[in-house]
């Protein structure tokens, strides 16, 4: 029998792996700036990423900020966001 409570699955925009929503961090673009969505419900265009520097960097290299979030994010701002991610592995 299937589990009654199914956890949503999202795709990491950095590594393109599918994972449980609870494992991923949501980034939100609002007003041309990037925010870490701690509650995973904030309004604005969002993208899901693993809390790993490698995934965030891959997302930035591939032009993911423009494609997924509809805005350009400066490299300095990406570094600030990386500092706020709950880092689990390098």
N, C-alpha and C positions, 0 to 999 in steps of 0.2 A: 504494500500500500504506500502511496506517495505521502511525503511529509505534508502536513496541512499548512505549515507556514513556510513558504518558499521565499528565500532571500533574493532580491533583485541582483542581476549580473550586469556589469558595465564593462566597457573596453577602455583600457589605459591608452591615452592618446600618445604616450611616449613609446612604449614597447609593443603596443597593439595586442597585448594579451588580455583575455577576458578573465575577470575576477569578481568576487563578491563585492557588493557596494560598500560593505563595512570595512573592507581592506583598503579601498581607494580613497584618495583625497579629492575633493571637488574644488576646482578653481573657477572663479567667477569674474567676468569682465564687466565693470560698471563705470561708465563715464570715462572710458579710455584707460582705466587702471585695473590692475589685477589684484584680486583678494582671495585669501584662503577661506573657503566656506566651511567653517567648523561644524555648523548644524546640518549641512548638506541640503538646505532648503532655501537659501537666499535667492531673491529675484535676480535676474540677469542671465546672460548667456554663460553657460558653464561647460566645463570639460573635466573629465575624470582622469587622475594620474596616480600611479603608485608613489608612495612617499620615499622615493629614491632619487638621488641626484641624477643618476644615469637616465631615468625616464624623463625628468624635467628637461635635461639638456637635449635629449633626442627630440622631444616635442618642439623645442626652440629651433633646433637645426633644420628640422623638416618644414619650417614655416607654419607650424601648427597653430600658433597664436592668431595669425591672420585667418587661416582656414577655419579653425574650430570656434574661435572666440570673436572673430570679426573685428579685431583691433591689433595694432602693432604695440608690442611690449618691449621696452628698452632692456638691454642686457643688464644694466644696473638693477632694474626692477626685478628681473628674473633672479638675480643673486639674493635680493631681499626676500623674495618668496621662498627660495630654497632654504634660507635661514629659518623661516617660520614653519616649514614642513616638519611633521613628526617623523624624522629620519629613522628608518628601520634597517637599512643596509646601504652600502656604497654602490 
